[in-house]
């Protein structure tokens, strides 16, 4: 007896089978086309988000940092820390106004900028001077240079001073409150400059509390050996593009070890905070790495 399933198909049965096969083929093609469209659409959406939306947002990170050596008189001091504006490369005066408004709302005691004001051309800061000049803080505004600031250092330094910053290059400033004294120290850039912590701290007494501004965060491994208590840095941009489960895709030289957030370094436990910065460089994208203003509240443990 023949197996019916092995009989050749004739007439209507064959045509029905062919139509069924065709329907399966079309369905498969439609599935692949839909899948490709989804992938392309998701990629376009992610690209638009990374270019048009995230770089123009601002996250305010508020953090308490406990420091055993901080004099009691400075307990509760609020430090506004921001970095890497890269003015001239997809950032300008409007971005500065956004940051300035956020800082005003926080009412800090001190404001610190940790380098890369421009992306190479000092004149790109011109329109930013006016909004910066509205910033006020009882203990002052301090700035250092980053590796992108070396196009015309003298001109940029003059413009930052006009905007109200005190630019520190291997130098320090003493801050006084209720009879206690601490120091803010700023070093030259570690890539194009010549950082000299010995010269910067020469006039500071042994044991004085010292807050260090240094553009490249990986310098923390060196700074920890010079009795600094806190280092504030930028440079890394937090990686600028971060992926789920992976983290930063790439970071620049000088930011391979410390990329974002708070770290404890060295035998004395120097604390390092790495700010993700405001602007972009290289490519005008940020993905899962929003621009950041950090508000640090320093707490004494005495």
ABEGO torsion letter per residue (X at the ends): XBBAAABBBBEAAAAAAAAAAAAAAAAAAAAAAAAAAAAAAAAAAAAAAAAAAAAABBBBBBBBBBBAABBAAABGBBBBBBBGAGBGBGBBAAAAAAAAAAAAAAGBABBBBAEGABAGBAAAAAAAAAAAAABBBAAEBBBBBBAAAAABAAAAAAAAAAAGBBBBBGBBBBBBBGGBBBBBBBBBBAAABBBBAAAAAAABBBGBBBBBBBABAAAAAAAAAAGBABBBBBGAGGGGBBBBGAEBABBBBGAAABABEBBBBEAAGBBBBBBAEABBBGBABBBGBBBBBBBBBBBBAX
